[in-house]
Amino acid sequence: MRMRNLRAGLVATLGVALLGATIQAQQAPAGAQPPKDSKSGGPRPDYGTTSETVINIPSYAFQGRSSGDQIADNGAYFRYFSAAGSNHFVAPVVGIPSGVVIDEIALNNCSAADGDIVFQLYLADWNNNLGGGVQIVGTGSTLAGCGADSVTGLGHEYDANLGGPLFAAVTWLSTNFDGSDRFNDFAISFHRITSPAPPTATFNDVPTSHPFFQFIEALNASGITAGCQASPPLYCPDAPLTRGQMAVFLAKALGLHWPN
């Protein structure tokens, strides 16, 4: 897969003004290789606040915004509009947890000319309104040729419990309906973050000035630990951790579950 460098233009679509954004990319290694972590250079794990996770939405998960849209594929898992219609492919995004930062979106595509396809990630309101109130997460346009165009450096903090549903959108600005403009999949990269510290302390022995305050409060708020004493509430941050307590921490944090 070839990655390209480009700069997105300002385009109006989905009833909102798309934002211009700098598009950056990396040269893909020869052969099929797993995604690399940008910091360590090794394979990206799917956990941890410093590691990126990538979700790929295949083209077949997208549908046209109009029931009369004519959509075809080229026999190699690329899809395209075969006649003029709504010009919008839309797919719901699933698998992104609450409390992450969305770093990058990318579209694997073939385009006959620069800007033939626009791709974006957006939040609709809870009535799936695509007009006012939509928060654009990232917008990019494609370059001529086949490759993966990406929008990097988004830095959008996403909370699944706020706003509305998250959607991926691919918009046809092309007048070609012969398959010369087509796309294969939409990728979203994100990393997890620790929740921000609350304004007041839960435990008497972990004040807001404590170096581990944010992380201890995150453990407490998530139900992983309630501290070492209820009244007065203490966490005992300097006490040793037993193997039994470690088991509770890990099992709750990872949601470990197997049927008996």
C-alpha positions as CSV (number, residue, x, y, z in Angstrom):
1,M,0.0,0.0,0.0
2,R,1.4,3.4,-0.9
3,M,1.0,6.3,1.5
4,R,0.8,9.8,0.1
5,N,1.4,13.4,1.4
6,L,-1.2,16.0,0.6
7,R,-3.0,19.0,2.0
8,A,-6.8,18.9,2.3
9,G,-8.8,21.8,0.8
10,L,-11.9,23.4,2.1
11,V,-15.0,21.5,0.8
12,A,-18.7,21.8,1.7
13,T,-20.4,18.5,2.3
14,L,-22.8,16.7,4.6
15,G,-24.4,20.1,5.3
16,V,-21.4,21.5,7.1
17,A,-18.1,23.2,6.1
18,L,-15.3,20.7,6.0
19,L,-12.1,21.8,7.7
20,G,-8.9,22.1,5.8
21,A,-6.2,19.9,7.3
22,T,-2.6,18.9,6.7
23,I,-2.4,15.3,5.3
24,Q,0.7,13.4,6.1
25,A,1.7,9.8,5.5
26,Q,4.4,7.2,5.9
27,Q,6.0,5.0,3.3
28,A,4.7,1.5,3.7
29,P,7.3,-1.3,4.0
30,A,7.5,-3.9,1.2
31,G,5.3,-6.8,1.8
32,A,2.5,-7.3,4.3
33,Q,3.7,-6.0,7.6
34,P,1.9,-5.4,10.9
35,P,1.4,-1.7,11.9
36,K,4.4,-0.3,13.7
37,D,4.3,1.7,16.9
38,S,5.6,5.2,16.2
39,K,7.6,5.4,19.5
40,S,9.2,1.9,19.8
41,G,9.2,0.9,16.2
42,G,7.8,-2.5,17.2
43,P,4.4,-4.0,16.5
44,R,1.5,-2.0,18.0
45,P,-0.1,-3.7,21.0
46,D,-3.8,-3.1,21.4
47,Y,-3.6,-1.8,25.0
48,G,-1.8,0.9,27.0
49,T,-2.0,4.7,27.0
50,T,1.1,5.1,24.9
51,S,0.2,2.6,22.2
52,E,-2.0,3.2,19.1
53,T,-4.9,1.0,18.2
54,V,-6.1,0.9,14.6
55,I,-9.7,0.0,13.6
56,N,-10.4,-0.7,9.9
57,I,-13.9,-0.2,8.5
58,P,-14.3,-2.2,5.2
59,S,-16.0,-0.6,2.3
60,Y,-18.8,-3.1,2.5
61,A,-19.8,-1.6,5.9
62,F,-20.6,1.7,4.2
63,Q,-24.0,2.5,2.6
64,G,-25.3,5.4,0.6
65,R,-27.3,8.1,2.3
66,S,-30.1,7.6,-0.2
67,S,-32.0,4.4,-0.8
68,G,-31.7,4.9,-4.5
69,D,-27.9,5.2,-4.6
70,Q,-26.4,2.8,-7.1
71,I,-23.2,1.2,-5.7
72,A,-20.9,-1.3,-7.3
73,D,-17.6,-3.0,-6.6
74,N,-14.7,-3.9,-8.9
75,G,-14.4,-7.5,-7.8
76,A,-11.4,-6.7,-5.6
77,Y,-13.3,-5.3,-2.6
78,F,-13.2,-1.7,-3.8
79,R,-16.6,0.0,-4.0
80,Y,-17.8,3.1,-5.8
81,F,-20.9,5.0,-7.0
82,S,-21.9,3.7,-10.4
83,A,-24.4,6.6,-11.0
84,A,-25.0,10.0,-9.7
85,G,-26.9,10.0,-6.4
86,S,-26.4,11.3,-2.8
87,N,-22.6,11.1,-3.3
88,H,-22.2,10.1,0.4
89,F,-21.1,6.8,1.8
90,V,-21.7,6.6,5.5
91,A,-20.8,3.9,8.1
92,P,-21.3,3.8,11.9
93,V,-18.1,3.5,13.8
94,V,-18.0,0.7,16.4
95,G,-15.1,-0.6,18.6
96,I,-13.7,2.7,19.8
97,P,-14.0,2.9,23.6
98,S,-14.8,6.0,25.6
99,G,-11.8,8.0,26.9
100,V,-9.4,7.9,23.9
101,V,-7.7,10.4,21.7
102,I,-8.3,9.9,17.9
103,D,-5.0,10.6,16.2
104,E,-5.4,9.7,12.6
105,I,-7.9,8.7,9.8
106,A,-6.9,7.2,6.5
107,L,-8.6,6.0,3.4
108,N,-7.3,3.3,1.1
109,N,-8.5,4.4,-2.4
110,C,-7.8,4.8,-6.0
111,S,-8.6,8.3,-7.5
112,A,-8.5,9.5,-11.0
113,A,-7.7,13.1,-10.0
114,D,-6.7,15.0,-6.9
115,G,-9.7,15.7,-4.6
116,D,-12.1,13.2,-6.3
117,I,-12.9,11.7,-2.9
118,V,-13.2,13.4,0.5
119,F,-13.2,11.4,3.8
120,Q,-14.0,12.5,7.3
121,L,-15.0,11.4,10.8
122,Y,-17.8,13.2,12.5
123,L,-20.2,13.3,15.4
124,A,-24.0,13.4,14.7
125,D,-26.5,14.4,17.3
126,W,-28.6,11.7,18.8
127,N,-31.2,12.1,16.1
128,N,-28.5,11.4,13.5
129,N,-28.8,14.9,12.2
130,L,-26.0,15.6,9.7
131,G,-26.5,19.3,9.6
132,G,-26.0,21.8,12.5
133,G,-24.1,20.7,15.5
134,V,-21.9,18.2,13.8
135,Q,-18.4,18.3,15.1
136,I,-15.8,17.5,12.5
137,V,-13.0,15.3,13.8
138,G,-10.9,15.3,10.6
139,T,-11.3,15.9,6.9
140,G,-9.1,14.9,4.0
141,S,-9.1,14.6,0.2
142,T,-7.4,12.1,-2.0
143,L,-4.6,12.4,-4.5
144,A,-4.6,10.9,-8.0
145,G,-3.5,7.3,-8.1
146,C,-3.9,4.4,-5.7
147,G,-2.7,4.5,-2.1
148,A,-3.7,5.4,1.5
149,D,-4.3,9.1,2.2
150,S,-4.3,10.1,5.8
151,V,-5.1,13.0,8.1
152,T,-2.7,12.9,11.1
153,G,-2.3,14.9,14.3
154,L,-6.0,15.1,15.0
155,G,-5.7,15.0,18.8
156,H,-9.5,14.7,19.3
157,E,-10.5,13.4,22.7
158,Y,-13.5,11.1,22.3
159,D,-16.0,10.2,25.0
160,A,-18.6,7.7,23.8
161,N,-21.0,9.0,26.5
162,L,-21.2,12.5,25.2
163,G,-22.4,14.2,22.0
164,G,-23.8,11.6,19.6
165,P,-22.9,8.6,17.5
166,L,-19.6,8.6,15.6
167,F,-19.7,8.1,11.8
168,A,-17.2,7.6,9.0
169,A,-18.1,9.3,5.8
170,V,-16.7,9.1,2.2
171,T,-18.0,11.7,-0.2
172,W,-17.8,11.6,-4.0
173,L,-16.8,14.9,-5.6
174,S,-15.9,13.0,-8.7
175,T,-18.1,12.8,-11.8
176,N,-16.6,9.4,-12.7
177,F,-18.9,6.4,-12.1
178,D,-16.9,3.8,-13.9
179,G,-14.8,2.6,-11.0
180,S,-11.8,4.8,-11.7
181,D,-12.6,6.4,-8.3
182,R,-13.1,3.8,-5.6
183,F,-12.2,3.0,-2.0
184,N,-11.4,-0.1,0.0
185,D,-11.3,0.7,3.7
186,F,-11.4,3.5,6.2
187,A,-8.9,3.3,9.1
188,I,-9.0,5.1,12.4
189,S,-6.0,5.3,14.8
190,F,-6.4,6.2,18.5
191,H,-4.7,5.8,21.8
192,R,-6.1,5.5,25.3
193,I,-5.7,8.2,28.0
194,T,-6.0,8.3,31.8
195,S,-9.0,10.3,32.9
196,P,-8.2,13.8,34.2
197,A,-7.9,14.4,37.9
198,P,-10.9,15.6,39.8
199,P,-10.8,18.9,41.6
200,T,-11.0,17.4,45.1
201,A,-9.3,14.3,46.7
202,T,-11.1,11.1,47.6
203,F,-8.5,9.8,50.0
204,N,-7.1,11.8,53.0
205,D,-3.6,10.5,52.3
206,V,-3.6,11.3,48.6
207,P,-4.1,15.1,48.3
208,T,-4.4,16.8,44.9
209,S,-0.7,17.7,45.1
210,H,0.4,14.0,45.3
211,P,2.4,12.9,42.2
212,F,0.1,9.9,41.7
213,F,-3.2,11.7,42.5
214,Q,-4.6,11.5,38.9
215,F,-3.9,7.8,38.6
216,I,-5.2,6.8,42.0
217,E,-8.4,8.7,41.4
218,A,-8.8,6.9,38.1
219,L,-8.5,3.5,39.8
220,N,-11.0,4.5,42.4
221,A,-13.5,6.0,39.9
222,S,-13.4,2.9,37.7
223,G,-14.1,0.6,40.6
224,I,-10.8,-1.2,40.6
225,T,-10.0,-0.2,44.1
226,A,-11.7,1.5,47.0
227,G,-8.5,2.1,49.0
228,C,-7.3,0.4,52.2
229,Q,-9.7,2.0,54.7
230,A,-13.2,3.3,54.5
231,S,-13.4,5.7,57.5
232,P,-11.6,8.0,57.2
233,P,-11.0,7.2,53.5
234,L,-7.3,6.1,53.0
235,Y,-5.5,4.7,50.0
236,C,-2.2,3.8,51.7
237,P,-0.1,4.8,48.7
238,D,3.2,3.6,50.2
239,A,1.9,0.2,51.5
240,P,3.2,-2.9,49.7
241,L,0.9,-4.7,47.3
242,T,0.1,-8.4,47.9
243,R,-0.3,-10.9,45.1
244,G,-4.0,-11.2,46.1
245,Q,-4.5,-7.4,45.8
246,M,-2.6,-7.5,42.5
247,A,-5.0,-10.1,41.2
248,V,-8.0,-7.9,42.1
249,F,-6.4,-4.9,40.4
250,L,-5.6,-6.8,37.2
251,A,-8.8,-8.8,36.9
252,K,-11.0,-5.6,37.3
253,A,-8.8,-3.4,35.1
254,L,-8.7,-6.0,32.2
255,G,-12.3,-7.3,32.7
256,L,-11.0,-10.9,33.0
257,H,-13.8,-13.4,32.7
258,W,-14.1,-17.1,31.8
259,P,-17.1,-19.3,32.3
260,N,-16.9,-21.9,35.1
